[in-house]
Structures are given as structure tokens and as C-alpha cells.
């Protein structure tokens, strides 16, 4: 294909809004000469109804950008997933795409020790809480809108007979301190086991998670076992809520009896959301470039996710650290490219050696490690409804 002017192409396809006005101070936001994608070779391929792949090549720089454009109004569905059944999760993206029978996927949030850095939710289950303050990206369960927001996590366990509420301080995140109740679900795996020498209640699920109004997710449970032991309580397919012995929280737990029906409610502060993935920093917010980079701001491979004015989801990977193939981008350059692609809101995900895009059984980019890196979480495009969602 002959070189084309990308902005003209995107305008023709309806993927890009009008260019913003420039000013004398606009240069700080703009990429250096040759960093934007306004002149490039663009190759386009339809993957499925509602999912289009674009490969953008700039040979002079050099730079290679890979874009998946997803239309949520079509049959294709966006999904967020841990790469294994539970933490710690470490698996290459291509194996996850195949395991989920997905059309395509990109790497997700930063990770360490086999867990995402920020809050993550998948198929109506909260993976964990964390003290890391990133931005969450989520697509409403009906796929009507994309949301970008700092998480506001709240977890409550309520006795369905008496209305007594138990506030859960953390979820799959360490041992309870005095004054805390901490929850442990099967997704915690061997990385977040219920604590030894604690008072705890095990609850077994009754039914699937459901969306709650005005926001959040609910699931019903029944109390199975309650007590205080030296040995850690096994989850046995349910959840465990634990407290330090001889605390008010332990006394509150011990008032429960086997057979008591409870309702778990959790929210990340986003309405109608079953899946959410975190990242940092925001690249574009309400059509404006954002300058929030505090680390890893230099030229690296990049992965990001955004939404354009038409509600199309943009999943973008840029190769880097390969001088003759693709140099990579600074964070400000990546923000400019996301905006050039039409994003009105965009979030940076994990980059570097983790930056990977898979379509079908093919890794379409060139990860900088020379091979796929094992990662903890992914964003997938599924060919129909998500079978894991309630």
C-alpha cells in the first residue's frame, strides 16, 4: 500500500474528530518531528464484524504501531481476565487468547509477583484491593459506554435476616490488622491464603454474581463454618472472612452461625461494571492531552486503551527498543498518538517487554524481549457474549 496521510484516512473513516486548535504553548504536548503518525503506511484488516486491525508503519523513524478498533455495538465483546485461574498468574498472552477462544488480545495492567498492580475485576468477581492509585478502565456490562475513573472500592457483607452489615477492609490483600475484616476468595490462590491464628468464617456461594443498583455487584452466600483456630481455614470453593483474635471484628464474626444467609456487595465506584482493569497514567482525558508521567517516561514499547467519539474501543501497542524496527515512544509521544488515533479518553497500560498484541494464534508485534513475556492479566476481544459473565 502506498503511503497515505493517516489523519485524512481516519477522518474519512469517522474515527477522528476535528483537530484541536494550536497555541504557542502547544509544543510541550506535541511529539517531536516524526513522532506523530500523521504520515505513515497503513494496512487494514477486518478480523470479525466489529473488530478491525490496523498496522501503521513509519520507516523513516522507524516506528510500528498496532491498533485494534472494536465496535461494542456489534457481536464482539470486551473481556478482562487474569491469565491463570488464580494468583499468582504468569502466562503468555497468546496462550490466554487461545484458552478463551478470543479473537484478539493485548496485555493489561502492570504486574508483579503474579498479580496486577491496580484493582482488577473479572466477570463480576473482585480480584483484589490494593493501595496503588491508578485509573480504572471499564466497559459497562451492556457495552453501552466506556468508563475511566479512579477506583472507589467498597465491600460489605450483610446478614440477610437481620440486616447487620460487616464492612470488609481489604480483599485478597494481606493479613487482617486489628480493626479490620479481610476477605479471601478463590482468585487469591496460593498468593493470598487465609491467615493462620485467626478467627474466621467460611461462606459458600449460592448463585452467581448479579449487578446491583445503583452500582456494584452482589452475590449470595451461606455460612458454612465459624471459629478461631491456629490453622488457616481452607476456602473449599467459597470465601473466607478473617479477623485478628480478641478484637471487636472477631467477636462480630463469631455471632454468625452455620446456615446464616449473607449477601456480599462490592463496588469499584463504577455503575454497571463486571470487568475493570487498571493502569497509569491517563494519556487523554475529555479530548485533552494529560501530562501525569512520573516514572518510565522515556522511550519504551507502549500499550494503551482508549475510546473515540463514536464509542469505538482502541487497543494500541507500539513496538520499541529495536533500532531498525521500532524505537518506541515517550509517554507524551504515546499520548499524542492516542489522540491522533481519535481517542477522547485513553489510559496507559503496562509497557516495555510486556507490550504484546495477539490476533488469533499470531503475535502480530515484536515484543522487545525477543519473545512473549509471561504476564498476569489481559484485555480480550471475544467473538460473542462473554461465557464467564453472569
Secondary structure as GFF3:
##gff-version 3
##sequence-region A 1 390
A	DSSP	beta_strand	4	5	.	.	.	ID=ss1
A	DSSP	alpha_helix	6	13	.	.	.	ID=ss2
A	DSSP	three_ten_helix	26	28	.	.	.	ID=ss3
A	DSSP	beta_strand	39	48	.	.	.	ID=ss4
A	DSSP	beta_strand	51	58	.	.	.	ID=ss5
A	DSSP	beta_strand	63	71	.	.	.	ID=ss6
A	DSSP	beta_strand	77	82	.	.	.	ID=ss7
A	DSSP	alpha_helix	93	99	.	.	.	ID=ss8
A	DSSP	beta_strand	102	107	.	.	.	ID=ss9
A	DSSP	beta_strand	111	112	.	.	.	ID=ss10
A	DSSP	beta_strand	115	116	.	.	.	ID=ss11
A	DSSP	beta_strand	120	122	.	.	.	ID=ss12
A	DSSP	beta_strand	125	128	.	.	.	ID=ss13
A	DSSP	beta_strand	135	139	.	.	.	ID=ss14
A	DSSP	beta_strand	146	150	.	.	.	ID=ss15
A	DSSP	beta_strand	154	159	.	.	.	ID=ss16
A	DSSP	beta_strand	165	168	.	.	.	ID=ss17
A	DSSP	beta_strand	170	171	.	.	.	ID=ss18
A	DSSP	beta_strand	182	184	.	.	.	ID=ss19
A	DSSP	three_ten_helix	186	188	.	.	.	ID=ss20
A	DSSP	beta_strand	198	211	.	.	.	ID=ss21
A	DSSP	beta_strand	217	229	.	.	.	ID=ss22
A	DSSP	beta_strand	239	243	.	.	.	ID=ss23
A	DSSP	alpha_helix	248	254	.	.	.	ID=ss24
A	DSSP	beta_strand	261	267	.	.	.	ID=ss25
A	DSSP	beta_strand	277	279	.	.	.	ID=ss26
A	DSSP	beta_strand	282	285	.	.	.	ID=ss27
A	DSSP	beta_strand	288	289	.	.	.	ID=ss28
A	DSSP	beta_strand	302	308	.	.	.	ID=ss29
A	DSSP	beta_strand	312	318	.	.	.	ID=ss30
A	DSSP	alpha_helix	331	340	.	.	.	ID=ss31
A	DSSP	beta_strand	343	348	.	.	.	ID=ss32
A	DSSP	three_ten_helix	352	354	.	.	.	ID=ss33
A	DSSP	beta_strand	357	359	.	.	.	ID=ss34
A	DSSP	beta_strand	362	363	.	.	.	ID=ss35
A	DSSP	beta_strand	377	382	.	.	.	ID=ss36
###
